[in-house]
Structure formats: structure tokens, C-alpha cells
Amino acid sequence: MHPAPTASPGGGGGDDHDHPPGTDFTSEKRGGRPLPESGMGAGELEVGHAPLSKADEMMMGRSSPAKDAADAADATVAADASDLEVGTNQTDSMRNSKGKRAKWTRFYKRYRLPVHVVVWMLFTAWWIVGLVFQRDRLGWLKPFLVYLAITIRIVTLWLPAAAVMVPLRFIWGHTVARVYDLTPTRLHQPLAALLTVGVFLVGSMIPDDAGENTRASRAVSLFGLLLMIALLTATSRDWRKIPWHTVIGGMLTQFVVAVFVLKTSVGYDIFAFISEMARTLLGFAREGLAFLTDDEVPTRTWFLISVIPAIIFFISLVQLLYHCGFLQWFIQKFAVFFFWSLRVSGAEAVVATATPFIGQGESAMLIKPFVPYLTLSEIHQVMTCGFATIAGSVLVGYISLGLDAQVLVSSCVMSIPASIAVSKLRYPETEESLTKGSITVPDDDEDDKASNAIHAFANGAWFGLKVAGMILATLLCIISFVALINGILGWVGRYLGIHDPPLTLQLILGYILYPVAWCLGVPNKDLLVVAELIGMKIITNEYVAFKSLSSSAEPYVSMSARSKLIATYACCGFGNIGSLGTQIGVLSQIAPGRAGDVSRVALSALFAGVLSTLTSASVAGMLYTG
């Protein structure tokens, strides 16, 4: 029997015994230390006077050794008492904060029904007024999506999970599962693979030719996708252990998301709405930058100005949402789908879902208690997810370059199932996972947990500043190092007669990746350009590649729309050398005992992450018709 979904929409993970033992953090009490007294000490010289004898010092009231020891002891006791008083005040403050929180919790539990009714009525009135008076000017889809999301959330707070899951299980058991049971077991995977290939063929071959978007070019994109799957299978750590259900389900989900975005007006409008909201949200960071500088500075397109403030603001906002519990709830509900449909562990589902929203390093923090116990395949999966997509914090920087926001957002979503499928092809599971069968997003450690929302927001701002500083330093060093290599290569190339264009690392990688660009379905005239962009993204980062892609200089300005679309998908990921160091550092900090395992699978995960973004580019090439 094909398993039906068992994870409750209400969230929650496994039982307590499923969780690894927590780590106890203890803090030592600071010892008091007397401050030095002002003035000259015993035996010091005054200008124009000779040193005083010990008797004279005692006669004049200066300190004796016994008196010094007594004063030091008194100062130590006073400092300890001061520390105790500070600790007591902090404890009282925390107790008062918890008391207020408990009071509001009791009030909410007592009056939650009228509160929910009032909130729903207010949003209903807002939606009706907008539908009646603003429909022609602002449209109906965006407010309807907001109203629908709020309504569903309020209903699920009161509707038992069984009321939804029992009918779904019944329908599933009498339709898909019935057909699944009637099919011989040995034919399950071959039929699923044939069905997936059939869906690919129908989706890519039925549309008519339109300019460079011919059936032949779409067939090349399909061939490239199948070739990458074959390459991953041939280089798999253990091809006999490959979970083909996960691979086929991931590829099919990736294709369905692409069809929804590129082929349906509703899907396009929904992702346009999401990208517009993301652009608006991250754009609020300009207000803070304008306050710190002036109104002219935020209008500049410098990376330091257009991207870094948005990164700091977004990370601070994420910390606030995490403190309030909203982010855990959202990620947990979203992860249920991948947990059930692709049969991955709870830790893998959480990280894969969270990475496009909060980034490659931060997503691993969501499963911090489980990282020391991850299997090698799970570590590989966690790192692959980080390399395969970008984070919402840098999205505004790419949008500000003039790139298609819908393409960027859809690429992030498509990379979730793609990274799972590619990682399991490359590094299948051969061990028993601790989080198999459960989804848990743990809260912050008690020592790290903010006392209130303002504290969480401030902590996020400081953490965002550190992340932004790391990004700046990494970019500065990597780009400078690549320039150094290009300078050496250019000098050597001049003596070989290579000067127009000069010999550079990008040019070398462009020729190496030339077949890769062809397999993606790029038109012939843009093959070398797209290959250079992919190489640029791998050795530097995706921002450098995107900046070149969006520039008004040749040869980028004359690229076809199909080439730009495929290049955008192919470069939309953190799969580069700099991110390799970032992920190794973050995971090694979380679990120092697993640093060797992290380093062992890092290069394989980078390879899998790059191929994940390339599969998204192939799927986009299969579906794009102009």
C-alpha cells in the first residue's frame, strides 16, 4: 500500500525519545575585582619631595599591608554583592516578562474565539471594500490571496486535523493507492519513470515553434536534463541504494512548478505577487539607509548600498519572526509536503524548505540539535540545498539589477525538490536517520533565546551586520584573487598571441563549459557567453554573473530572451567556491565533532548543488516559448 500522509497539519514532530539529548550550557559567575584607587600609592614620588619612610607613611594615614588586604577583601565582597544584585534584578525582570506573557496567554485562551471572529470580520470587510471599489485599479487576485491565507489559517485553528486528513486518506486510498496496489511491485519505478518522461515530452513538445524557441531547442534541453541524471547515477556513491521514488518525485515536482509559473497566468500572477511583496519588503531598508545618509544615497545601485542594508534588515526580521514562532510554523507546514511526497527525513525536509527563505547557513541553525547526529547523506543534502538556491536576503540585490523577479522566485522554489533529487542521486542514504518519520523545528536554546521581540530584533540586526560583513569581505577577496589570476593569465597569453579577447579564467571556463551550455538548450550564438557566465558564477559568485548578464555592454546586451532566461536559472544559486567555505565553517561551528565529515562531502555537495540549478535551467528551456 502506498503510504498516506501521516504528518498532522497541526505540526509537531516525533516523541521526546526521538530527540537527541540537549547540551547543557553553564555560565560561571564573574568574580569581583576591586578597581585601583585614584592618587599616588605608597612609596610613589611626589615632585620635589624625597620618598617617605614606612613609619612616615603610617603616621600620615597611608595604607599598610594589612589595611590593603582588608580593603581588597571589602571591595571583593562589595563587588560580589553588586553582581548578586544585578543578577537578582535580571531574574526579577525575566520573571516579570514571563508573568506578562503568561497573562496575555491566559487572556488569549479565554477569548480566542471572539478574537478570531473579529480578526476574520475585519479582513472580510477589507477584502469586500477592495473588491467593490478598487478591483479595476488594483485587481482582485492579490487581496484575495491574502484573504484566503488568513481565512484558511483561522479555520485550521479550530478545525481538527482529522476532519481534513480522513477524507484525503479515503480519496487517496481509493484512487492512486488502489492503482498502485494493483500494479506489480517490480513495475512501480519503471512506470513512474516512463510517466515522468511522458509528462516532460508533452509539456515541451506540444507548444508550437516561436522564433528560437523551437521544438528542436526544447528537445536539446530535455536531452541535457536526462544526461545530467545519467551522469549523477554513474558517479553515485552507491547507485544500488538510490531512492528512485525520491528522485522521480523531485524531478516531477520541479517540472510541475515550472509549468505553473511559465505556462499558466494564475501561476505567473501568484509568483509576480510574491516577488513584488519581496521587493517591497526588502525595499524598506532604504528608509533606514536614507536616515543614516541622505535621500540621494539609496538611489545608487552600488552593491554596498542596494544589497547590504536589505540583508541586515531581512535577517533581523527573520530573527523576529522566529522568536514569535511564525517562521517555525510556516516552515513546518511547508516541509510536510516534501517529507511525505519525497520520503526524506524530517531534518532534510526542514532545511530544504527553509533555505530559499533564510539562506544556506541560517537554515542549518533550524536543526541545530540534530546536526551532530546527521548521517553523511543528510549532511550532503543540507549542503546541496544551500548551494542549489539563493536566499531572500539577497533577492532584492538581484532584482535591482533588472532581472526578472518571477524567474528568481520560481527558481528558488524549483530548486527545493531538485536539490533533494540530485543529492539523493549523488549520495544516497545508507544509514538510519534519527529524524526519519518526524518533522521538528526546535526553538532557540535557552541561553541564546531573546527575552522579548525587541531583543530578538536587535540580535538579528547584529547578526545581520556580521553576515553582511562576511559577504563583503568574501566578495572583495575572491574578486580580487580572480583578477590576480586573470592578470597572470593575460600576461602569459600575450606571449602566446592571445590578446583579443585576453586569456582569462572566465574564457577558459567558458570553453570548458561550452558543452554544458549547449545541453541546456542555449542558442548557438550565445553558447560561449552563457558558458562564461556559469563559470563566472562558480569561481566568484552569482552576483558577479548577474551583474554582467544585466549590463548594457556587449555581448550581453545582444543575447536572446531564451538565452537570458536559461542563464538566469543556471546562475540562480550559491554554488561557488566562496559558499563552500561558508557552509563548512557554519556546520563545523554547529557540530565541531562532525567537521571531518562535513569537509569530506563538501565538494560532492557543491557539484550536486551546481547541477541542481542547471536542471532548473534545462526545465525552463524545455518550457519557454517566448
C-alpha positions as CSV (number, residue, x, y, z in Angstrom):
1,M,0.0,0.0,0.0
2,H,1.4,3.4,-0.9
3,P,1.7,5.3,2.4
4,A,-0.8,8.0,3.0
5,P,0.3,11.3,4.7
6,T,0.6,10.9,8.4
7,A,2.1,14.2,9.4
8,S,-0.5,16.3,11.1
9,P,-1.1,19.8,9.7
10,G,-1.1,20.9,13.3
11,G,2.7,20.5,13.3
12,G,4.7,18.7,15.9
13,G,7.4,16.2,15.4
14,G,8.2,12.9,17.0
15,D,8.1,11.9,20.6
16,D,10.6,13.1,23.2
17,H,12.6,10.0,22.8
18,D,13.2,10.8,19.2
19,H,15.2,13.8,20.1
20,P,18.9,13.7,20.9
21,P,19.9,14.8,24.3
22,G,20.3,18.5,24.6
23,T,23.5,20.2,25.5
24,D,23.7,21.9,28.9
25,F,25.4,25.3,28.9
26,T,26.6,26.6,32.2
27,S,27.9,30.1,32.9
28,E,30.5,30.9,35.5
29,K,29.9,33.6,38.0
30,R,32.1,36.6,37.5
31,G,34.4,37.3,40.4
32,G,34.5,40.8,41.8
33,R,37.7,42.7,41.1
34,P,38.5,46.0,43.1
35,L,39.2,49.0,41.0
36,P,42.5,50.8,41.5
37,E,42.3,53.8,43.9
38,S,43.0,57.2,42.5
39,G,46.0,59.2,43.6
40,M,49.5,58.1,44.3
41,G,50.2,54.8,46.0
42,A,52.6,54.1,48.9
43,G,56.2,54.8,48.0
44,E,55.5,56.9,44.9
45,L,57.5,60.0,44.3
46,E,56.0,63.5,44.5
47,V,57.7,66.2,42.5
48,G,60.3,68.0,44.7
49,H,60.0,65.5,47.7
50,A,62.0,62.6,48.8
51,P,60.5,59.1,49.3
52,L,58.8,58.7,52.7
53,S,59.7,56.0,55.1
54,K,57.3,53.3,56.2
55,A,56.8,54.9,59.6
56,D,56.1,58.3,58.0
57,E,53.6,56.6,55.7
58,M,51.7,55.1,58.6
59,M,51.9,58.3,60.5
60,M,50.3,60.2,57.6
61,G,47.5,57.6,57.3
62,R,48.8,55.8,54.2
63,S,47.8,52.2,53.8
64,S,49.7,49.4,55.5
65,P,49.9,45.9,54.0
66,A,47.3,44.6,56.5
67,K,45.0,47.6,55.7
68,D,45.5,46.9,51.9
69,A,44.4,43.3,52.3
70,A,41.4,44.3,54.4
71,D,40.4,46.9,51.8
72,A,40.8,44.4,49.0
73,A,38.6,41.9,50.8
74,D,35.9,44.5,51.4
75,A,36.0,45.5,47.7
76,T,35.6,41.9,46.7
77,V,32.6,41.4,48.9
78,A,31.1,44.6,47.6
79,A,31.6,43.5,44.0
80,D,30.1,40.1,44.7
81,A,27.1,41.7,46.3
82,S,26.8,44.1,43.3
83,D,26.9,41.1,40.9
84,L,24.4,39.3,43.0
85,E,22.1,42.4,43.0
86,V,22.5,42.7,39.2
87,G,21.7,39.0,38.7
88,T,18.7,39.3,41.1
89,N,17.4,42.3,39.1
90,Q,17.8,40.5,35.8
91,T,16.0,37.5,37.3
92,D,13.2,39.7,38.5
93,S,13.0,41.3,35.1
94,M,12.8,38.0,33.3
95,R,10.2,36.8,35.8
96,N,8.1,39.9,35.2
97,S,8.4,39.4,31.5
98,K,7.3,35.8,31.7
99,G,4.4,36.8,34.0
100,K,3.2,39.4,31.5
101,R,3.5,36.8,28.7
102,A,1.5,34.3,30.8
103,K,-1.1,36.9,31.5
104,W,-1.6,37.6,27.8
105,T,-1.6,33.9,27.0
106,R,-4.4,33.3,29.5
107,F,-6.4,36.2,28.1
108,Y,-6.0,34.9,24.6
109,K,-7.0,31.3,25.5
110,R,-10.1,32.7,27.3
111,Y,-11.2,35.0,24.5
112,R,-9.6,33.3,21.4
113,L,-13.0,32.7,19.7
114,P,-14.2,36.3,19.7
115,V,-10.7,37.5,18.8
116,H,-10.5,35.2,15.8
117,V,-14.1,36.2,14.7
118,V,-13.2,39.9,15.0
119,V,-10.0,39.5,13.0
120,W,-11.7,37.5,10.3
121,M,-14.6,40.0,10.0
122,L,-12.1,42.9,9.7
123,F,-10.2,41.2,6.9
124,T,-13.5,40.2,5.2
125,A,-14.7,43.8,5.3
126,W,-11.3,44.9,3.9
127,W,-11.5,42.4,1.1
128,I,-15.1,43.3,0.1
129,V,-14.3,47.0,0.1
130,G,-11.3,46.5,-2.1
131,L,-13.2,44.1,-4.4
132,V,-16.1,46.6,-4.9
133,F,-14.2,49.9,-5.1
134,Q,-10.6,49.0,-6.2
135,R,-10.9,46.0,-8.4
136,D,-10.5,47.8,-11.7
137,R,-7.5,49.7,-10.5
138,L,-5.6,47.2,-8.3
139,G,-7.1,43.9,-9.4
140,W,-8.6,41.1,-7.4
141,L,-6.0,38.3,-7.2
142,K,-3.6,39.8,-4.6
143,P,-6.1,40.8,-1.9
144,F,-7.9,37.5,-2.5
145,L,-4.7,35.5,-1.9
146,V,-4.1,37.4,1.4
147,Y,-7.7,37.0,2.5
148,L,-7.7,33.3,1.6
149,A,-4.5,32.7,3.5
150,I,-5.9,34.4,6.6
151,T,-9.2,32.5,6.4
152,I,-7.5,29.2,6.0
153,R,-5.2,29.9,9.0
154,I,-8.2,30.8,11.2
155,V,-10.2,27.8,10.1
156,T,-7.3,25.4,10.8
157,L,-7.0,26.8,14.3
158,W,-10.5,25.4,15.1
159,L,-10.9,22.6,12.6
160,P,-9.4,19.2,13.8
161,A,-6.8,17.7,11.6
162,A,-8.8,14.6,11.3
163,A,-11.6,16.5,9.5
164,V,-9.2,17.1,6.6
165,M,-6.9,14.1,6.7
166,V,-9.5,11.4,7.0
167,P,-11.3,12.4,3.7
168,L,-7.9,12.9,2.0
169,R,-6.8,9.4,3.1
170,F,-10.1,7.9,1.9
171,I,-9.8,9.6,-1.6
172,W,-6.1,8.7,-1.8
173,G,-6.7,5.1,-0.8
174,H,-9.5,4.5,-3.3
175,T,-7.7,6.2,-6.3
176,V,-4.0,6.4,-6.5
177,A,-3.2,3.8,-3.9
178,R,-5.7,1.4,-5.4
179,V,-4.0,1.6,-8.8
180,Y,-0.6,1.4,-7.1
181,D,-1.6,-1.8,-5.3
182,L,-2.9,-3.4,-8.5
183,T,0.4,-2.8,-10.3
184,P,3.2,-5.4,-9.8
185,T,5.9,-4.2,-7.4
186,R,8.7,-4.7,-9.9
187,L,7.0,-2.3,-12.3
188,H,6.4,0.6,-9.9
189,Q,9.6,2.5,-10.6
190,P,9.9,1.9,-14.4
191,L,6.3,3.0,-14.9
192,A,6.8,6.1,-12.7
193,A,9.9,6.9,-14.7
194,L,8.1,6.5,-18.0
195,L,5.2,8.6,-16.8
196,T,7.6,11.4,-15.8
197,V,9.4,11.3,-19.2
198,G,6.0,11.4,-20.8
199,V,5.0,14.4,-18.9
200,F,8.3,16.1,-19.9
201,L,7.6,15.3,-23.6
202,V,4.1,16.5,-23.6
203,G,4.9,19.7,-21.8
204,S,7.9,20.6,-24.0
205,M,6.9,19.3,-27.5
206,I,3.2,20.3,-27.8
207,P,3.7,24.1,-28.0
208,D,4.4,25.5,-31.5
209,D,7.7,26.9,-32.6
210,A,8.3,30.6,-31.8
211,G,11.5,32.1,-33.1
212,E,14.5,30.5,-31.4
213,N,12.2,28.5,-29.1
214,T,11.8,25.6,-31.5
215,R,10.9,22.0,-30.7
216,A,14.5,21.1,-31.5
217,S,15.9,23.5,-28.9
218,R,13.4,22.2,-26.3
219,A,14.4,18.7,-27.2
220,V,18.1,19.6,-26.5
221,S,17.1,20.9,-23.1
222,L,15.3,17.6,-22.3
223,F,18.3,15.7,-23.5
224,G,20.5,17.8,-21.2
225,L,18.3,17.0,-18.2
226,L,18.4,13.3,-18.9
227,L,22.2,13.4,-19.5
228,M,22.7,15.1,-16.1
229,I,20.6,12.4,-14.4
230,A,22.7,9.7,-16.1
231,L,25.9,11.4,-15.0
232,L,24.8,11.6,-11.4
233,T,23.8,8.0,-11.5
234,A,27.1,6.9,-12.9
235,T,29.1,8.9,-10.3
236,S,26.8,8.0,-7.4
237,R,28.4,6.8,-4.1
238,D,26.2,3.7,-4.3
239,W,23.9,3.5,-7.3
240,R,22.2,0.4,-5.9
241,K,20.9,2.4,-2.9
242,I,19.4,5.3,-5.0
243,P,15.9,6.1,-3.8
244,W,14.2,6.4,-7.2
245,H,10.9,7.4,-5.6
246,T,12.6,10.5,-4.2
247,V,14.4,11.2,-7.5
248,I,11.4,10.8,-9.7
249,G,9.1,12.7,-7.4
250,G,11.6,15.6,-7.1
251,M,12.1,15.9,-10.8
252,L,8.3,15.8,-11.4
253,T,7.6,18.4,-8.7
254,Q,10.3,20.7,-10.2
255,F,8.6,20.4,-13.7
256,V,5.1,21.0,-12.3
257,V,6.3,24.2,-10.5
258,A,7.9,25.4,-13.8
259,V,4.7,24.6,-15.7
260,F,2.7,26.5,-13.1
261,V,4.9,29.6,-13.4
262,L,5.7,29.7,-17.1
263,K,2.6,28.2,-18.6
264,T,-0.4,29.5,-16.5
265,S,-1.5,33.0,-16.0
266,V,-2.6,32.2,-12.4
267,G,0.8,30.8,-11.5
268,Y,2.6,33.7,-13.2
269,D,0.4,36.2,-11.3
270,I,0.9,34.4,-8.0
271,F,4.7,34.4,-8.3
272,A,4.6,38.0,-9.6
273,F,2.7,38.9,-6.4
274,I,5.3,37.1,-4.2
275,S,8.2,38.8,-6.0
276,E,6.5,42.2,-5.7
277,M,6.0,41.7,-2.0
278,A,9.6,40.6,-1.6
279,R,10.8,43.6,-3.5
280,T,8.6,45.9,-1.4
281,L,9.6,44.3,1.9
282,L,13.3,44.5,1.3
283,G,13.0,47.9,-0.2
284,F,12.0,49.3,3.3
285,A,15.7,49.0,4.2
286,R,16.2,52.1,2.0
287,E,14.4,54.2,4.6
288,G,16.9,53.3,7.2
289,L,19.8,54.0,4.9
290,A,18.3,57.3,3.9
291,F,18.2,58.3,7.6
292,L,21.8,57.3,8.1
293,T,23.0,59.2,4.9
294,D,20.6,61.2,2.8
295,D,17.8,60.7,0.3
296,E,20.2,60.5,-2.7
297,V,22.4,57.6,-1.5
298,P,19.6,54.9,-1.6
299,T,19.0,55.6,-5.3
300,R,22.5,54.4,-6.2
301,T,22.9,50.8,-7.5
302,W,26.2,50.1,-5.7
303,F,26.3,46.6,-4.0
304,L,27.3,48.2,-0.7
305,I,24.2,50.4,-0.8
306,S,21.5,48.4,-2.6
307,V,22.1,44.9,-1.2
308,I,23.9,45.1,2.2
309,P,21.2,47.1,4.1
310,A,18.5,44.8,2.7
311,I,20.5,41.8,4.0
312,I,20.8,43.2,7.5
313,F,17.1,44.2,7.6
314,F,15.9,40.8,6.3
315,I,18.0,38.8,8.8
316,S,16.7,41.0,11.7
317,L,13.2,40.4,10.5
318,V,13.7,36.6,10.3
319,Q,15.0,36.6,13.9
320,L,11.9,38.5,15.0
321,L,9.6,36.0,13.2
322,Y,11.5,33.1,14.6
323,H,11.1,34.5,18.1
324,C,7.4,34.9,17.6
325,G,7.1,31.3,16.3
326,F,5.7,32.2,12.9
327,L,8.7,31.0,10.9
328,Q,8.8,27.6,12.6
329,W,5.1,27.1,11.9
330,F,5.4,28.1,8.3
331,I,8.5,26.0,7.6
332,Q,7.0,23.0,9.4
333,K,3.8,23.1,7.3
334,F,5.7,23.6,4.1
335,A,8.1,20.8,4.9
336,V,5.3,18.3,5.4
337,F,4.7,18.1,1.7
338,F,8.3,17.2,0.9
339,F,8.6,15.0,3.9
340,W,5.6,12.9,2.8
341,S,5.9,13.0,-1.0
342,L,9.6,12.6,-1.4
343,R,10.2,10.4,1.6
344,V,13.1,12.3,3.1
345,S,13.9,12.7,6.8
346,G,12.5,15.5,8.9
347,A,15.8,17.3,9.1
348,E,16.2,17.2,5.3
349,A,12.7,18.5,4.7
350,V,13.1,21.4,7.1
351,V,16.4,22.5,5.7
352,A,15.3,22.2,2.1
353,T,12.2,24.2,2.8
354,A,13.9,26.9,4.8
355,T,17.0,27.5,2.6
356,P,15.3,29.8,0.0
357,F,13.9,31.9,2.7
358,I,16.7,32.4,5.2
359,G,19.9,31.3,3.5
360,Q,22.4,28.4,3.4
361,G,24.0,28.8,6.8
362,E,21.0,30.0,8.7
363,S,18.8,27.1,7.6
364,A,21.1,24.6,9.3
365,M,20.5,26.5,12.5
366,L,16.9,25.4,12.4
367,I,18.1,21.8,13.0
368,K,21.0,22.7,15.3
369,P,20.2,20.0,18.0
370,F,20.2,17.3,15.3
371,V,23.3,18.3,13.3
372,P,25.7,16.2,15.4
373,Y,23.6,13.2,14.7
374,L,23.0,13.6,10.9
375,T,24.0,10.8,8.5
376,L,26.6,11.6,5.8
377,S,23.7,11.6,3.2
378,E,21.8,14.1,5.3
379,I,24.9,16.4,5.6
380,H,25.3,16.1,1.9
381,Q,21.7,17.0,1.4
382,V,21.9,20.0,3.8
383,M,24.9,21.4,1.9
384,T,23.4,20.7,-1.5
385,C,20.3,22.7,-0.6
386,G,22.4,25.7,0.3
387,F,24.4,25.5,-3.0
388,A,21.3,25.0,-5.2
389,T,19.3,28.2,-4.4
390,I,19.7,31.7,-3.2
391,A,18.3,33.4,-0.1
392,G,15.6,36.0,0.2
393,S,18.1,38.4,1.8
394,V,20.0,38.9,-1.5
395,L,16.9,38.7,-3.7
396,V,16.4,42.5,-3.7
397,G,20.0,43.0,-4.9
398,Y,19.4,40.8,-8.0
399,I,16.0,42.4,-8.7
400,S,17.7,45.8,-8.5
401,L,19.9,44.8,-11.4
402,G,16.9,44.5,-13.6
403,L,16.5,40.7,-13.6
404,D,13.1,39.1,-13.8
405,A,11.8,38.7,-10.3
406,Q,9.3,35.9,-11.2
407,V,12.2,33.9,-12.6
408,L,14.3,34.3,-9.5
409,V,11.4,33.4,-7.1
410,S,10.3,30.4,-9.2
411,S,13.9,29.2,-9.4
412,C,14.2,29.2,-5.6
413,V,11.0,27.1,-5.3
414,M,12.1,24.7,-8.2
415,S,15.4,24.2,-6.5
416,I,13.9,22.7,-3.4
417,P,12.8,19.4,-5.0
418,A,15.6,19.5,-7.5
419,S,18.3,19.6,-4.7
420,I,16.7,16.7,-2.9
421,A,16.6,14.6,-6.1
422,V,20.1,15.4,-7.2
423,S,21.6,14.9,-3.7
424,K,20.0,11.5,-3.3
425,L,21.3,10.5,-6.8
426,R,24.8,11.6,-5.9
427,Y,24.9,10.5,-2.2
428,P,22.0,8.0,-1.4
429,E,21.2,7.2,2.2
430,T,22.9,4.1,3.6
431,E,22.4,4.7,7.3
432,E,19.4,5.1,9.7
433,S,18.4,8.7,10.1
434,L,17.5,9.9,13.6
435,T,14.7,12.2,12.3
436,K,13.2,9.6,10.0
437,G,9.4,9.8,10.4
438,S,9.2,13.1,12.2
439,I,9.4,16.8,11.5
440,T,10.6,19.1,14.3
441,V,11.7,22.7,14.2
442,P,13.2,23.2,17.7
443,D,13.1,26.5,19.5
444,D,16.2,28.6,20.4
445,D,18.5,27.3,23.1
446,E,17.6,28.9,26.4
447,D,21.0,30.6,26.6
448,D,20.5,32.1,23.1
449,K,16.8,32.9,23.3
450,A,15.8,36.6,23.3
451,S,13.8,37.8,26.3
452,N,11.3,39.6,24.1
453,A,10.6,40.7,20.5
454,I,12.7,43.8,20.6
455,H,15.6,41.8,22.0
456,A,15.2,39.3,19.1
457,F,15.1,42.1,16.5
458,A,18.2,43.7,17.9
459,N,20.0,40.4,18.0
460,G,19.0,39.9,14.4
461,A,20.4,43.3,13.4
462,W,23.7,42.5,14.9
463,F,23.8,39.0,13.3
464,G,22.8,40.6,10.0
465,L,25.7,43.0,10.3
466,K,28.1,40.1,10.8
467,V,26.7,38.2,7.8
468,A,26.8,41.3,5.7
469,G,30.4,41.9,6.7
470,M,31.3,38.3,5.8
471,I,29.7,38.7,2.4
472,L,31.6,42.0,1.7
473,A,34.9,40.5,2.8
474,T,34.4,37.3,0.8
475,L,33.4,39.3,-2.3
476,L,36.4,41.6,-2.0
477,C,38.9,38.8,-1.6
478,I,37.5,36.4,-4.2
479,I,37.0,39.1,-6.9
480,S,40.5,40.5,-6.2
481,F,42.0,37.0,-6.3
482,V,40.3,36.2,-9.6
483,A,41.6,39.5,-11.0
484,L,45.1,38.5,-9.9
485,I,44.8,35.1,-11.7
486,N,43.4,36.9,-14.8
487,G,46.3,39.3,-14.8
488,I,48.8,36.4,-14.7
489,L,46.9,34.5,-17.4
490,G,46.7,37.7,-19.6
491,W,50.4,38.2,-19.2
492,V,51.2,34.6,-20.2
493,G,48.6,34.8,-23.0
494,R,50.2,37.8,-24.7
495,Y,53.3,35.8,-25.3
496,L,51.2,33.1,-26.9
497,G,49.4,35.6,-29.2
498,I,46.1,35.5,-27.2
499,H,45.1,39.1,-26.7
500,D,41.7,39.7,-28.3
501,P,40.0,38.7,-26.1
502,P,42.7,38.3,-23.5
503,L,43.2,35.0,-21.8
504,T,41.2,34.9,-18.6
505,L,39.8,32.3,-16.2
506,Q,36.3,33.1,-17.4
507,L,37.3,32.4,-21.0
508,I,38.9,29.1,-20.1
509,L,35.9,28.0,-18.1
510,G,33.7,29.3,-21.0
511,Y,35.3,26.8,-23.3
512,I,35.2,24.0,-20.7
513,L,31.5,24.6,-20.0
514,Y,30.6,25.1,-23.7
515,P,29.0,21.6,-23.9
516,V,27.1,22.3,-20.7
517,A,25.5,25.5,-22.2
518,W,24.6,23.5,-25.3
519,C,22.9,20.8,-23.2
520,L,20.7,23.5,-21.6
521,G,19.3,24.5,-25.0
522,V,21.0,27.8,-25.4
523,P,21.0,29.2,-29.0
524,N,24.3,28.7,-30.8
525,K,25.3,32.3,-31.0
526,D,25.1,32.7,-27.2
527,L,26.8,29.4,-26.1
528,L,30.1,30.9,-25.2
529,V,28.6,33.8,-23.3
530,V,26.3,31.7,-21.2
531,A,29.1,29.2,-20.5
532,E,31.3,32.1,-19.3
533,L,28.5,33.3,-17.0
534,I,28.2,29.9,-15.5
535,G,31.9,29.7,-15.0
536,M,32.0,33.2,-13.5
537,K,29.2,32.2,-11.1
538,I,31.2,29.1,-9.9
539,I,34.5,30.8,-9.3
540,T,33.3,34.1,-8.0
541,N,29.6,34.2,-7.1
542,E,26.2,34.6,-8.7
543,Y,26.0,38.4,-8.2
544,V,29.0,39.0,-10.4
545,A,27.4,36.8,-13.1
546,F,24.1,38.5,-12.8
547,K,25.7,41.9,-12.9
548,S,27.3,41.0,-16.2
549,L,24.1,39.5,-17.5
550,S,22.1,42.6,-16.8
551,S,24.8,45.0,-18.2
552,S,24.2,47.1,-21.3
553,A,27.6,46.1,-22.8
554,E,28.3,43.6,-25.5
555,P,27.9,40.7,-25.8
556,Y,25.3,40.5,-23.0
557,V,23.0,43.2,-24.4
558,S,22.5,41.3,-27.7
559,M,21.7,38.0,-26.0
560,S,18.3,36.5,-27.0
561,A,15.5,36.3,-24.5
562,R,15.8,32.5,-24.4
563,S,19.5,32.7,-23.6
564,K,18.9,35.3,-20.8
565,L,16.2,33.1,-19.2
566,I,18.3,30.0,-19.2
567,A,21.3,31.9,-17.9
568,T,19.3,33.4,-15.1
569,Y,18.1,30.0,-13.9
570,A,21.6,28.5,-14.4
571,C,23.2,31.2,-12.2
572,C,20.5,31.4,-9.5
573,G,22.3,29.5,-6.7
574,F,25.0,29.8,-4.1
575,G,27.1,27.1,-5.8
576,N,30.5,28.8,-5.8
577,I,33.9,28.4,-4.1
578,G,33.2,31.2,-1.5
579,S,30.0,29.5,-0.3
580,L,31.9,26.2,0.1
581,G,34.0,27.8,2.8
582,T,30.9,29.4,4.4
583,Q,29.0,26.2,4.7
584,I,32.0,24.2,6.0
585,G,32.5,26.9,8.6
586,V,28.9,27.1,9.7
587,L,28.3,23.4,10.1
588,S,31.7,22.9,11.8
589,Q,30.7,25.5,14.3
590,I,27.4,23.9,15.0
591,A,28.9,20.4,15.3
592,P,32.7,20.5,15.8
593,G,32.8,16.8,16.1
594,R,31.5,16.4,12.5
595,A,33.9,18.8,10.9
596,G,35.7,16.0,9.2
597,D,32.5,14.5,7.7
598,V,31.4,18.0,6.5
599,S,34.7,18.5,4.7
600,R,34.5,15.0,3.2
601,V,31.2,15.6,1.4
602,A,31.6,19.3,0.7
603,L,33.0,19.1,-2.8
604,S,30.4,16.5,-3.8
605,A,27.7,18.7,-2.4
606,L,29.0,21.7,-4.4
607,F,28.9,19.6,-7.5
608,A,25.4,18.5,-6.8
609,G,24.2,22.0,-6.0
610,V,25.6,23.4,-9.2
611,L,23.9,20.6,-11.2
612,S,20.6,21.3,-9.3
613,T,20.5,24.8,-10.7
614,L,21.4,23.5,-14.1
615,T,18.5,21.1,-14.0
616,S,16.2,24.0,-13.3
617,A,17.7,25.8,-16.3
618,S,17.0,22.7,-18.5
619,V,13.4,22.6,-17.4
620,A,13.0,26.3,-18.1
621,G,14.5,25.7,-21.6
622,M,12.0,22.8,-22.2
623,L,9.0,25.0,-21.4
624,Y,10.0,28.5,-22.6
625,T,8.2,29.6,-25.8
626,G,8.7,33.3,-25.7
